[in-house]
Amino acid sequence: MNLILLTEKDFIAPDRVRLTDRRLRHAQDILKAKAGDSLVVGMENGLMGKGVITGLDKTCLEMDVA
């Protein structure tokens, strides 16, 4: 199972994250993710959930998370 690890810094809204680092590249290159895809996410030292990709390009990935 692939899990995208999130930190408080990733949140741009209470239920939305933006990734611009190696996790973006992993989602693009390894997971072959695209807008609309669901990914398993987890907070560092916290709960797990699901993220739905709402935007993805070469510079960032945005997801709604629950």
mmCIF file of the N, C-alpha and C atoms, coordinates in Angstrom:
data_MODEL
# 
_entry.id   MODEL 
# 
loop_
_atom_site.group_PDB 
_atom_site.id 
_atom_site.type_symbol 
_atom_site.label_atom_id 
_atom_site.label_alt_id 
_atom_site.label_comp_id 
_atom_site.label_asym_id 
_atom_site.label_entity_id 
_atom_site.label_seq_id 
_atom_site.pdbx_PDB_ins_code 
_atom_site.Cartn_x 
_atom_site.Cartn_y 
_atom_site.Cartn_z 
_atom_site.occupancy 
_atom_site.B_iso_or_equiv 
_atom_site.pdbx_formal_charge 
_atom_site.auth_seq_id 
_atom_site.auth_comp_id 
_atom_site.auth_asym_id 
_atom_site.auth_atom_id 
_atom_site.pdbx_PDB_model_num 
ATOM 1   N N  . MET A 1 1  ? 0.845   -1.174 0.000   1.00 0.00 ? 1  MET A N  1 
ATOM 2   C CA . MET A 1 1  ? 0.000   0.000  0.000   1.00 0.00 ? 1  MET A CA 1 
ATOM 3   C C  . MET A 1 1  ? 0.889   1.236  0.000   1.00 0.00 ? 1  MET A C  1 
ATOM 4   N N  . ASN A 1 2  ? 0.591   2.170  -0.870  1.00 0.00 ? 2  ASN A N  1 
ATOM 5   C CA . ASN A 1 2  ? 1.260   3.463  -0.870  1.00 0.00 ? 2  ASN A CA 1 
ATOM 6   C C  . ASN A 1 2  ? 0.464   4.415  0.001   1.00 0.00 ? 2  ASN A C  1 
ATOM 7   N N  . LEU A 1 3  ? 1.181   5.150  0.846   1.00 0.00 ? 3  LEU A N  1 
ATOM 8   C CA . LEU A 1 3  ? 0.563   6.109  1.745   1.00 0.00 ? 3  LEU A CA 1 
ATOM 9   C C  . LEU A 1 3  ? 1.286   7.438  1.559   1.00 0.00 ? 3  LEU A C  1 
ATOM 10  N N  . ILE A 1 4  ? 0.533   8.487  1.294   1.00 0.00 ? 4  ILE A N  1 
ATOM 11  C CA . ILE A 1 4  ? 1.104   9.823  1.182   1.00 0.00 ? 4  ILE A CA 1 
ATOM 12  C C  . ILE A 1 4  ? 1.103   10.420 2.589   1.00 0.00 ? 4  ILE A C  1 
ATOM 13  N N  . LEU A 1 5  ? 2.288   10.648 3.128   1.00 0.00 ? 5  LEU A N  1 
ATOM 14  C CA . LEU A 1 5  ? 2.419   11.181 4.477   1.00 0.00 ? 5  LEU A CA 1 
ATOM 15  C C  . LEU A 1 5  ? 2.268   12.692 4.453   1.00 0.00 ? 5  LEU A C  1 
ATOM 16  N N  . LEU A 1 6  ? 1.375   13.201 5.304   1.00 0.00 ? 6  LEU A N  1 
ATOM 17  C CA . LEU A 1 6  ? 1.082   14.629 5.359   1.00 0.00 ? 6  LEU A CA 1 
ATOM 18  C C  . LEU A 1 6  ? 1.558   15.234 6.673   1.00 0.00 ? 6  LEU A C  1 
ATOM 19  N N  . THR A 1 7  ? 1.875   16.536 6.622   1.00 0.00 ? 7  THR A N  1 
ATOM 20  C CA . THR A 1 7  ? 2.201   17.291 7.827   1.00 0.00 ? 7  THR A CA 1 
ATOM 21  C C  . THR A 1 7  ? 1.283   18.507 7.878   1.00 0.00 ? 7  THR A C  1 
ATOM 22  N N  . GLU A 1 8  ? 1.264   19.188 8.996   1.00 0.00 ? 8  GLU A N  1 
ATOM 23  C CA . GLU A 1 8  ? 0.436   20.387 9.153   1.00 0.00 ? 8  GLU A CA 1 
ATOM 24  C C  . GLU A 1 8  ? 0.772   21.444 8.097   1.00 0.00 ? 8  GLU A C  1 
ATOM 25  N N  . LYS A 1 9  ? 2.023   21.527 7.682   1.00 0.00 ? 9  LYS A N  1 
ATOM 26  C CA . LYS A 1 9  ? 2.469   22.529 6.695   1.00 0.00 ? 9  LYS A CA 1 
ATOM 27  C C  . LYS A 1 9  ? 1.825   22.333 5.326   1.00 0.00 ? 9  LYS A C  1 
ATOM 28  N N  . ASP A 1 10 ? 1.373   21.121 5.043   1.00 0.00 ? 10 ASP A N  1 
ATOM 29  C CA . ASP A 1 10 ? 0.783   20.819 3.735   1.00 0.00 ? 10 ASP A CA 1 
ATOM 30  C C  . ASP A 1 10 ? -0.619  21.386 3.565   1.00 0.00 ? 10 ASP A C  1 
ATOM 31  N N  . PHE A 1 11 ? -1.291  21.707 4.659   1.00 0.00 ? 11 PHE A N  1 
ATOM 32  C CA . PHE A 1 11 ? -2.690  22.130 4.609   1.00 0.00 ? 11 PHE A CA 1 
ATOM 33  C C  . PHE A 1 11 ? -2.814  23.598 4.195   1.00 0.00 ? 11 PHE A C  1 
ATOM 34  N N  . ILE A 1 12 ? -3.640  23.815 3.159   1.00 0.00 ? 12 ILE A N  1 
ATOM 35  C CA . ILE A 1 12 ? -3.944  25.184 2.713   1.00 0.00 ? 12 ILE A CA 1 
ATOM 36  C C  . ILE A 1 12 ? -5.366  25.567 3.109   1.00 0.00 ? 12 ILE A C  1 
ATOM 37  N N  . ALA A 1 13 ? -6.114  24.606 3.606   1.00 0.00 ? 13 ALA A N  1 
ATOM 38  C CA . ALA A 1 13 ? -7.468  24.774 4.147   1.00 0.00 ? 13 ALA A CA 1 
ATOM 39  C C  . ALA A 1 13 ? -7.683  23.577 5.076   1.00 0.00 ? 13 ALA A C  1 
ATOM 40  N N  . PRO A 1 14 ? -8.722  23.609 5.901   1.00 0.00 ? 14 PRO A N  1 
ATOM 41  C CA . PRO A 1 14 ? -8.926  22.498 6.836   1.00 0.00 ? 14 PRO A CA 1 
ATOM 42  C C  . PRO A 1 14 ? -9.033  21.114 6.182   1.00 0.00 ? 14 PRO A C  1 
ATOM 43  N N  . ASP A 1 15 ? -9.498  21.063 4.937   1.00 0.00 ? 15 ASP A N  1 
ATOM 44  C CA . ASP A 1 15 ? -9.667  19.767 4.270   1.00 0.00 ? 15 ASP A CA 1 
ATOM 45  C C  . ASP A 1 15 ? -8.976  19.717 2.907   1.00 0.00 ? 15 ASP A C  1 
ATOM 46  N N  . ARG A 1 16 ? -7.953  20.547 2.725   1.00 0.00 ? 16 ARG A N  1 
ATOM 47  C CA . ARG A 1 16 ? -7.247  20.593 1.439   1.00 0.00 ? 16 ARG A CA 1 
ATOM 48  C C  . ARG A 1 16 ? -5.748  20.720 1.669   1.00 0.00 ? 16 ARG A C  1 
ATOM 49  N N  . VAL A 1 17 ? -4.981  19.920 0.906   1.00 0.00 ? 17 VAL A N  1 
ATOM 50  C CA . VAL A 1 17 ? -3.521  19.972 0.995   1.00 0.00 ? 17 VAL A CA 1 
ATOM 51  C C  . VAL A 1 17 ? -2.917  20.298 -0.367  1.00 0.00 ? 17 VAL A C  1 
ATOM 52  N N  . ARG A 1 18 ? -1.714  20.840 -0.320  1.00 0.00 ? 18 ARG A N  1 
ATOM 53  C CA . ARG A 1 18 ? -0.928  21.106 -1.533  1.00 0.00 ? 18 ARG A CA 1 
ATOM 54  C C  . ARG A 1 18 ? 0.458   20.516 -1.316  1.00 0.00 ? 18 ARG A C  1 
ATOM 55  N N  . LEU A 1 19 ? 0.885   19.687 -2.272  1.00 0.00 ? 19 LEU A N  1 
ATOM 56  C CA . LEU A 1 19 ? 2.201   19.070 -2.225  1.00 0.00 ? 19 LEU A CA 1 
ATOM 57  C C  . LEU A 1 19 ? 3.042   19.580 -3.382  1.00 0.00 ? 19 LEU A C  1 
ATOM 58  N N  . THR A 1 20 ? 4.303   19.921 -3.090  1.00 0.00 ? 20 THR A N  1 
ATOM 59  C CA . THR A 1 20 ? 5.192   20.455 -4.128  1.00 0.00 ? 20 THR A CA 1 
ATOM 60  C C  . THR A 1 20 ? 6.571   19.808 -4.096  1.00 0.00 ? 20 THR A C  1 
ATOM 61  N N  . ASP A 1 21 ? 6.739   18.773 -3.312  1.00 0.00 ? 21 ASP A N  1 
ATOM 62  C CA . ASP A 1 21 ? 8.060   18.181 -3.116  1.00 0.00 ? 21 ASP A CA 1 
ATOM 63  C C  . ASP A 1 21 ? 8.131   16.777 -3.706  1.00 0.00 ? 21 ASP A C  1 
ATOM 64  N N  . ARG A 1 22 ? 8.958   15.944 -3.115  1.00 0.00 ? 22 ARG A N  1 
ATOM 65  C CA . ARG A 1 22 ? 9.158   14.578 -3.621  1.00 0.00 ? 22 ARG A CA 1 
ATOM 66  C C  . ARG A 1 22 ? 7.864   13.768 -3.644  1.00 0.00 ? 22 ARG A C  1 
ATOM 67  N N  . ARG A 1 23 ? 6.907   14.105 -2.787  1.00 0.00 ? 23 ARG A N  1 
ATOM 68  C CA . ARG A 1 23 ? 5.624   13.390 -2.788  1.00 0.00 ? 23 ARG A CA 1 
ATOM 69  C C  . ARG A 1 23 ? 4.845   13.677 -4.066  1.00 0.00 ? 23 ARG A C  1 
ATOM 70  N N  . LEU A 1 24 ? 4.973   14.884 -4.601  1.00 0.00 ? 24 LEU A N  1 
ATOM 71  C CA . LEU A 1 24 ? 4.381   15.220 -5.899  1.00 0.00 ? 24 LEU A CA 1 
ATOM 72  C C  . LEU A 1 24 ? 4.995   14.340 -6.977  1.00 0.00 ? 24 LEU A C  1 
ATOM 73  N N  . ARG A 1 25 ? 6.313   14.282 -7.001  1.00 0.00 ? 25 ARG A N  1 
ATOM 74  C CA . ARG A 1 25 ? 7.005   13.470 -8.014  1.00 0.00 ? 25 ARG A CA 1 
ATOM 75  C C  . ARG A 1 25 ? 6.653   11.989 -7.873  1.00 0.00 ? 25 ARG A C  1 
ATOM 76  N N  . HIS A 1 26 ? 6.533   11.506 -6.641  1.00 0.00 ? 26 HIS A N  1 
ATOM 77  C CA . HIS A 1 26 ? 6.156   10.110 -6.415  1.00 0.00 ? 26 HIS A CA 1 
ATOM 78  C C  . HIS A 1 26 ? 4.758   9.833  -6.974  1.00 0.00 ? 26 HIS A C  1 
ATOM 79  N N  . ALA A 1 27 ? 3.829   10.727 -6.697  1.00 0.00 ? 27 ALA A N  1 
ATOM 80  C CA . ALA A 1 27 ? 2.457   10.546 -7.191  1.00 0.00 ? 27 ALA A CA 1 
ATOM 81  C C  . ALA A 1 27 ? 2.435   10.532 -8.715  1.00 0.00 ? 27 ALA A C  1 
ATOM 82  N N  . GLN A 1 28 ? 3.222   11.398 -9.347  1.00 0.00 ? 28 GLN A N  1 
ATOM 83  C CA . GLN A 1 28 ? 3.234   11.470 -10.806 1.00 0.00 ? 28 GLN A CA 1 
ATOM 84  C C  . GLN A 1 28 ? 3.985   10.299 -11.432 1.00 0.00 ? 28 GLN A C  1 
ATOM 85  N N  . ASP A 1 29 ? 5.208   10.051 -10.959 1.00 0.00 ? 29 ASP A N  1 
ATOM 86  C CA . ASP A 1 29 ? 6.091   9.079  -11.611 1.00 0.00 ? 29 ASP A CA 1 
ATOM 87  C C  . ASP A 1 29 ? 5.811   7.630  -11.229 1.00 0.00 ? 29 ASP A C  1 
ATOM 88  N N  . ILE A 1 30 ? 5.535   7.385  -9.970  1.00 0.00 ? 30 ILE A N  1 
ATOM 89  C CA . ILE A 1 30 ? 5.350   6.016  -9.490  1.00 0.00 ? 30 ILE A CA 1 
ATOM 90  C C  . ILE A 1 30 ? 3.880   5.605  -9.511  1.00 0.00 ? 30 ILE A C  1 
ATOM 91  N N  . LEU A 1 31 ? 3.018   6.453  -8.951  1.00 0.00 ? 31 LEU A N  1 
ATOM 92  C CA . LEU A 1 31 ? 1.599   6.110  -8.866  1.00 0.00 ? 31 LEU A CA 1 
ATOM 93  C C  . LEU A 1 31 ? 0.824   6.421  -10.135 1.00 0.00 ? 31 LEU A C  1 
ATOM 94  N N  . LYS A 1 32 ? 1.424   7.224  -11.025 1.00 0.00 ? 32 LYS A N  1 
ATOM 95  C CA . LYS A 1 32 ? 0.760   7.629  -12.278 1.00 0.00 ? 32 LYS A CA 1 
ATOM 96  C C  . LYS A 1 32 ? -0.588  8.287  -11.992 1.00 0.00 ? 32 LYS A C  1 
ATOM 97  N N  . ALA A 1 33 ? -0.615  9.104  -10.930 1.00 0.00 ? 33 ALA A N  1 
ATOM 98  C CA . ALA A 1 33 ? -1.855  9.747  -10.484 1.00 0.00 ? 33 ALA A CA 1 
ATOM 99  C C  . ALA A 1 33 ? -2.314  10.814 -11.466 1.00 0.00 ? 33 ALA A C  1 
ATOM 100 N N  . LYS A 1 34 ? -3.628  11.038 -11.453 1.00 0.00 ? 34 LYS A N  1 
ATOM 101 C CA . LYS A 1 34 ? -4.227  12.092 -12.278 1.00 0.00 ? 34 LYS A CA 1 
ATOM 102 C C  . LYS A 1 34 ? -5.403  12.682 -11.514 1.00 0.00 ? 34 LYS A C  1 
ATOM 103 N N  . ALA A 1 35 ? -5.877  13.825 -11.969 1.00 0.00 ? 35 ALA A N  1 
ATOM 104 C CA . ALA A 1 35 ? -7.004  14.486 -11.309 1.00 0.00 ? 35 ALA A CA 1 
ATOM 105 C C  . ALA A 1 35 ? -8.185  13.529 -11.204 1.00 0.00 ? 35 ALA A C  1 
ATOM 106 N N  . GLY A 1 36 ? -8.807  13.493 -10.023 1.00 0.00 ? 36 GLY A N  1 
ATOM 107 C CA . GLY A 1 36 ? -9.932  12.611 -9.773  1.00 0.00 ? 36 GLY A CA 1 
ATOM 108 C C  . GLY A 1 36 ? -9.554  11.317 -9.068  1.00 0.00 ? 36 GLY A C  1 
ATOM 109 N N  . ASP A 1 37 ? -8.266  10.960 -9.087  1.00 0.00 ? 37 ASP A N  1 
ATOM 110 C CA . ASP A 1 37 ? -7.819  9.735  -8.422  1.00 0.00 ? 37 ASP A CA 1 
ATOM 111 C C  . ASP A 1 37 ? -7.882  9.886  -6.908  1.00 0.00 ? 37 ASP A C  1 
ATOM 112 N N  . SER A 1 38 ? -8.098  8.763  -6.229  1.00 0.00 ? 38 SER A N  1 
ATOM 113 C CA . SER A 1 38 ? -8.078  8.713  -4.764  1.00 0.00 ? 38 SER A CA 1 
ATOM 114 C C  . SER A 1 38 ? -6.770  8.098  -4.304  1.00 0.00 ? 38 SER A C  1 
ATOM 115 N N  . LEU A 1 39 ? -6.177  8.687  -3.270  1.00 0.00 ? 39 LEU A N  1 
ATOM 116 C CA . LEU A 1 39 ? -4.941  8.181  -2.686  1.00 0.00 ? 39 LEU A CA 1 
ATOM 117 C C  . LEU A 1 39 ? -5.126  8.013  -1.186  1.00 0.00 ? 39 LEU A C  1 
ATOM 118 N N  . VAL A 1 40 ? -4.414  7.057  -0.617  1.00 0.00 ? 40 VAL A N  1 
ATOM 119 C CA . VAL A 1 40 ? -4.416  6.881  0.829   1.00 0.00 ? 40 VAL A CA 1 
ATOM 120 C C  . VAL A 1 40 ? -3.457  7.908  1.418   1.00 0.00 ? 40 VAL A C  1 
ATOM 121 N N  . VAL A 1 41 ? -3.930  8.638  2.428   1.00 0.00 ? 41 VAL A N  1 
ATOM 122 C CA . VAL A 1 41 ? -3.110  9.661  3.072   1.00 0.00 ? 41 VAL A CA 1 
ATOM 123 C C  . VAL A 1 41 ? -3.083  9.403  4.573   1.00 0.00 ? 41 VAL A C  1 
ATOM 124 N N  . GLY A 1 42 ? -2.072  9.938  5.218   1.00 0.00 ? 42 GLY A N  1 
ATOM 125 C CA . GLY A 1 42 ? -1.971  9.805  6.662   1.00 0.00 ? 42 GLY A CA 1 
ATOM 126 C C  . GLY A 1 42 ? -1.226  10.980 7.242   1.00 0.00 ? 42 GLY A C  1 
ATOM 127 N N  . MET A 1 43 ? -1.671  11.416 8.404   1.00 0.00 ? 43 MET A N  1 
ATOM 128 C CA . MET A 1 43 ? -0.979  12.486 9.119   1.00 0.00 ? 43 MET A CA 1 
ATOM 129 C C  . MET A 1 43 ? 0.212   11.893 9.843   1.00 0.00 ? 43 MET A C  1 
ATOM 130 N N  . GLU A 1 44 ? 1.298   12.628 9.844   1.00 0.00 ? 44 GLU A N  1 
ATOM 131 C CA . GLU A 1 44 ? 2.466   12.213 10.588  1.00 0.00 ? 44 GLU A CA 1 
ATOM 132 C C  . GLU A 1 44 ? 2.072   12.052 12.055  1.00 0.00 ? 44 GLU A C  1 
ATOM 133 N N  . ASN A 1 45 ? 2.284   10.863 12.616  1.00 0.00 ? 45 ASN A N  1 
ATOM 134 C CA . ASN A 1 45 ? 1.896   10.526 13.991  1.00 0.00 ? 45 ASN A CA 1 
ATOM 135 C C  . ASN A 1 45 ? 0.398   10.697 14.237  1.00 0.00 ? 45 ASN A C  1 
ATOM 136 N N  . GLY A 1 46 ? -0.424  10.411 13.216  1.00 0.00 ? 46 GLY A N  1 
ATOM 137 C CA . GLY A 1 46 ? -1.863  10.615 13.372  1.00 0.00 ? 46 GLY A CA 1 
ATOM 138 C C  . GLY A 1 46 ? -2.690  9.627  12.580  1.00 0.00 ? 46 GLY A C  1 
ATOM 139 N N  . LEU A 1 47 ? -3.868  10.077 12.196  1.00 0.00 ? 47 LEU A N  1 
ATOM 140 C CA . LEU A 1 47 ? -4.853  9.240  11.533  1.00 0.00 ? 47 LEU A CA 1 
ATOM 141 C C  . LEU A 1 47 ? -4.575  9.062  10.045  1.00 0.00 ? 47 LEU A C  1 
ATOM 142 N N  . MET A 1 48 ? -5.205  8.048  9.466   1.00 0.00 ? 48 MET A N  1 
ATOM 143 C CA . MET A 1 48 ? -5.160  7.800  8.026   1.00 0.00 ? 48 MET A CA 1 
ATOM 144 C C  . MET A 1 48 ? -6.510  8.150  7.425   1.00 0.00 ? 48 MET A C  1 
ATOM 145 N N  . GLY A 1 49 ? -6.498  8.422  6.114   1.00 0.00 ? 49 GLY A N  1 
ATOM 146 C CA . GLY A 1 49 ? -7.739  8.726  5.425   1.00 0.00 ? 49 GLY A CA 1 
ATOM 147 C C  . GLY A 1 49 ? -7.549  8.635  3.928   1.00 0.00 ? 49 GLY A C  1 
ATOM 148 N N  . LYS A 1 50 ? -8.381  9.383  3.208   1.00 0.00 ? 50 LYS A N  1 
ATOM 149 C CA . LYS A 1 50 ? -8.364  9.352  1.748   1.00 0.00 ? 50 LYS A CA 1 
ATOM 150 C C  . LYS A 1 50 ? -8.232  10.770 1.226   1.00 0.00 ? 50 LYS A C  1 
ATOM 151 N N  . GLY A 1 51 ? -7.475  10.903 0.146   1.00 0.00 ? 51 GLY A N  1 
ATOM 152 C CA . GLY A 1 51 ? -7.359  12.174 -0.547  1.00 0.00 ? 51 GLY A CA 1 
ATOM 153 C C  . GLY A 1 51 ? -7.808  12.004 -1.982  1.00 0.00 ? 51 GLY A C  1 
ATOM 154 N N  . VAL A 1 52 ? -8.562  12.961 -2.487  1.00 0.00 ? 52 VAL A N  1 
ATOM 155 C CA . VAL A 1 52 ? -8.999  12.956 -3.886  1.00 0.00 ? 52 VAL A CA 1 
ATOM 156 C C  . VAL A 1 52 ? -8.300  14.110 -4.580  1.00 0.00 ? 52 VAL A C  1 
ATOM 157 N N  . ILE A 1 53 ? -7.565  13.797 -5.631  1.00 0.00 ? 53 ILE A N  1 
ATOM 158 C CA . ILE A 1 53 ? -6.789  14.808 -6.341  1.00 0.00 ? 53 ILE A CA 1 
ATOM 159 C C  . ILE A 1 53 ? -7.730  15.745 -7.099  1.00 0.00 ? 53 ILE A C  1 
ATOM 160 N N  . THR A 1 54 ? -7.625  17.029 -6.788  1.00 0.00 ? 54 THR A N  1 
ATOM 161 C CA . THR A 1 54 ? -8.458  18.038 -7.443  1.00 0.00 ? 54 THR A CA 1 
ATOM 162 C C  . THR A 1 54 ? -7.671  18.850 -8.458  1.00 0.00 ? 54 THR A C  1 
ATOM 163 N N  . GLY A 1 55 ? -6.366  18.825 -8.361  1.00 0.00 ? 55 GLY A N  1 
ATOM 164 C CA . GLY A 1 55 ? -5.517  19.543 -9.297  1.00 0.00 ? 55 GLY A CA 1 
ATOM 165 C C  . GLY A 1 55 ? -4.127  18.946 -9.309  1.00 0.00 ? 55 GLY A C  1 
ATOM 166 N N  . LEU A 1 56 ? -3.539  18.829 -10.483 1.00 0.00 ? 56 LEU A N  1 
ATOM 167 C CA . LEU A 1 56 ? -2.221  18.224 -10.603 1.00 0.00 ? 56 LEU A CA 1 
ATOM 168 C C  . LEU A 1 56 ? -1.533  18.783 -11.839 1.00 0.00 ? 56 LEU A C  1 
ATOM 169 N N  . ASP A 1 57 ? -0.341  19.334 -11.627 1.00 0.00 ? 57 ASP A N  1 
ATOM 170 C CA . ASP A 1 57 ? 0.501   19.739 -12.748 1.00 0.00 ? 57 ASP A CA 1 
ATOM 171 C C  . ASP A 1 57 ? 1.954   19.517 -12.346 1.00 0.00 ? 57 ASP A C  1 
ATOM 172 N N  . LYS A 1 58 ? 2.893   20.048 -13.111 1.00 0.00 ? 58 LYS A N  1 
ATOM 173 C CA . LYS A 1 58 ? 4.315   19.807 -12.838 1.00 0.00 ? 58 LYS A CA 1 
ATOM 174 C C  . LYS A 1 58 ? 4.797   20.465 -11.556 1.00 0.00 ? 58 LYS A C  1 
ATOM 175 N N  . THR A 1 59 ? 4.069   21.453 -11.033 1.00 0.00 ? 59 THR A N  1 
ATOM 176 C CA . THR A 1 59 ? 4.538   22.194 -9.865  1.00 0.00 ? 59 THR A CA 1 
ATOM 177 C C  . THR A 1 59 ? 3.833   21.842 -8.572  1.00 0.00 ? 59 THR A C  1 
ATOM 178 N N  . CYS A 1 60 ? 2.612   21.311 -8.637  1.00 0.00 ? 60 CYS A N  1 
ATOM 179 C CA . CYS A 1 60 ? 1.911   20.979 -7.389  1.00 0.00 ? 60 CYS A CA 1 
ATOM 180 C C  . CYS A 1 60 ? 0.791   19.979 -7.609  1.00 0.00 ? 60 CYS A C  1 
ATOM 181 N N  . LEU A 1 61 ? 0.427   19.349 -6.497  1.00 0.00 ? 61 LEU A N  1 
ATOM 182 C CA . LEU A 1 61 ? -0.701  18.434 -6.432  1.00 0.00 ? 61 LEU A CA 1 
ATOM 183 C C  . LEU A 1 61 ? -1.598  18.950 -5.320  1.00 0.00 ? 61 LEU A C  1 
ATOM 184 N N  . GLU A 1 62 ? -2.876  19.125 -5.599  1.00 0.00 ? 62 GLU A N  1 
ATOM 185 C CA . GLU A 1 62 ? -3.831  19.530 -4.574  1.00 0.00 ? 62 GLU A CA 1 
ATOM 186 C C  . GLU A 1 62 ? -4.857  18.412 -4.410  1.00 0.00 ? 62 GLU A C  1 
ATOM 187 N N  . MET A 1 63 ? -5.204  18.161 -3.131  1.00 0.00 ? 63 MET A N  1 
ATOM 188 C CA . MET A 1 63 ? -6.159  17.100 -2.798  1.00 0.00 ? 63 MET A CA 1 
ATOM 189 C C  . MET A 1 63 ? -7.129  17.594 -1.746  1.00 0.00 ? 63 MET A C  1 
ATOM 190 N N  . ASP A 1 64 ? -8.371  17.143 -1.862  1.00 0.00 ? 64 ASP A N  1 
ATOM 191 C CA . ASP A 1 64 ? -9.331  17.252 -0.776  1.00 0.00 ? 64 ASP A CA 1 
ATOM 192 C C  . ASP A 1 64 ? -9.123  16.009 0.070   1.00 0.00 ? 64 ASP A C  1 
ATOM 193 N N  . VAL A 1 65 ? -9.001  16.187 1.385   1.00 0.00 ? 65 VAL A N  1 
ATOM 194 C CA . VAL A 1 65 ? -8.709  15.051 2.257   1.00 0.00 ? 65 VAL A CA 1 
ATOM 195 C C  . VAL A 1 65 ? -9.781  14.888 3.318   1.00 0.00 ? 65 VAL A C  1 
ATOM 196 N N  . ALA A 1 66 ? -9.970  13.642 3.692   1.00 0.00 ? 66 ALA A N  1 
ATOM 197 C CA . ALA A 1 66 ? -10.916 13.300 4.768   1.00 0.00 ? 66 ALA A CA 1 
ATOM 198 C C  . ALA A 1 66 ? -10.313 12.179 5.592   1.00 0.00 ? 66 ALA A C  1 
# 
